[in-house]
Amino acid sequence: MSAYNALPQASLNQLFSDARTANGFTDQPVPLALLARVYDLAKMGATSMNAQPTRYVFLISAPSRARLLPALMLSNVSKTKAAPVTVIVATDTRFYEHMPQVWHEPGARHMFEADLPMARATASRNGTLGAAYFMMAARAVGLDCGPMSGVNLTQVNTEFFPDRRFETNFLINLGYGDNSKLFARNPRLSFEQACTVL
């Protein structure tokens, strides 16, 4: 039996049913303390061997945002300019250097260092998982998310991560959404279409 009670419907609506991909934002700022709160919630999500390979770069200042804009598809420029925060969601390709701090058994760092293809697959899979936790945490504290993949990832990596330790996964515009700019909700696949019971 679970130690937790089911969340009330209002919470489920905020996290899932009513949540939308923000396509525009108000000018209400997002305090740094709230960004830290989002991270502190997201970091508690499960990752393989507690590896936590996701890294977040918060672009808040105009100069930092200007460095990103040339890498964006044209359709993403105006909403990125309007968002109070743009998050570069990246993956730490050498996440295993932190394994002695985050994993309870010795030898984990050496295991990944000795098998770099496994380390890369672990980083990619769990880096994306961490980003999903981050978006849910942001919604939980009342923020709206506008995830974007319409970006030249190589250009972002060259600009922000020249040592290539971090690799950009995707971007998230973050703030308080302008509901007048929402698209109509697109359909979701049914249980029968997406799920198989054996």
Rosetta blueprint (number, residue, H / E / L):
1 M L
2 S L
3 A L
4 Y L
5 N L
6 A L
7 L L
8 P L
9 Q H
10 A H
11 S H
12 L H
13 N H
14 Q H
15 L H
16 F H
17 S H
18 D L
19 A L
20 R L
21 T E
22 A L
23 N L
24 G L
25 F E
26 T L
27 D L
28 Q L
29 P L
30 V L
31 P L
32 L H
33 A H
34 L H
35 L H
36 A H
37 R H
38 V H
39 Y H
40 D H
41 L H
42 A H
43 K L
44 M L
45 G L
46 A L
47 T L
48 S H
49 M H
50 N H
51 A L
52 Q L
53 P L
54 T E
55 R E
56 Y E
57 V E
58 F E
59 L E
60 I L
61 S L
62 A H
63 P H
64 S H
65 R H
66 A H
67 R H
68 L H
69 L H
70 P H
71 A H
72 L E
73 M L
74 L H
75 S H
76 N H
77 V H
78 S H
79 K H
80 T H
81 K H
82 A H
83 A L
84 P L
85 V E
86 T E
87 V E
88 I E
89 V E
90 A E
91 T E
92 D E
93 T L
94 R L
95 F H
96 Y H
97 E H
98 H H
99 M H
100 P H
101 Q H
102 V H
103 W L
104 H L
105 E L
106 P L
107 G L
108 A H
109 R H
110 H H
111 M H
112 F H
113 E H
114 A L
115 D L
116 L H
117 P H
118 M H
119 A H
120 R H
121 A H
122 T H
123 A H
124 S H
125 R H
126 N H
127 G H
128 T H
129 L H
130 G H
131 A H
132 A H
133 Y H
134 F H
135 M H
136 M H
137 A H
138 A H
139 R H
140 A H
141 V L
142 G L
143 L L
144 D E
145 C E
146 G E
147 P E
148 M E
149 S L
150 G L
151 V E
152 N L
153 L H
154 T H
155 Q H
156 V H
157 N H
158 T H
159 E H
160 F H
161 F L
162 P L
163 D L
164 R L
165 R L
166 F E
167 E E
168 T E
169 N E
170 F E
171 L E
172 I E
173 N E
174 L E
175 G E
176 Y L
177 G E
178 D L
179 N H
180 S H
181 K H
182 L L
183 F L
184 A L
185 R L
186 N L
187 P L
188 R L
189 L L
190 S L
191 F H
192 E H
193 Q H
194 A H
195 C L
196 T L
197 V L
198 L L
